[in-house]
């Protein structure tokens, strides 16, 4: 079983100590890298903002993406259930 490990991550030039599951460490580090890349992207696009503004913009971006993904999963789930129901009807009619 993977235990908790202590890591330090830097987001927008600020260090945060985290305790994460060992198996999730690489995923967390990739997420931190992505957040910092998005912050740098917004810094290039919108010069002169406060660091908190960039963090808020990245947070909003990820929240919108998360909502879209949830909606997509629900739609795909509904489509799957519909196709499964159609298949069950076909199998029932075949008997």
Residue pairs with C-beta under 8 A, 6 or more apart in sequence:
2 21
2 22
2 23
2 24
3 21
3 22
4 19
4 20
4 21
4 22
5 19
5 20
5 21
5 22
5 25
6 17
6 18
6 19
7 17
7 18
7 19
7 20
7 25
7 28
7 29
8 15
8 16
8 17
8 18
9 15
9 16
9 18
9 28
9 29
9 32
10 16
10 32
10 36
11 32
11 35
11 36
11 39
11 55
12 36
12 39
12 51
12 54
12 55
13 51
18 28
20 28
35 58
35 62
38 58
38 61
39 51
39 54
39 55
39 58
42 49
42 54
42 57
42 58
43 49
43 54
46 53
46 54
46 57
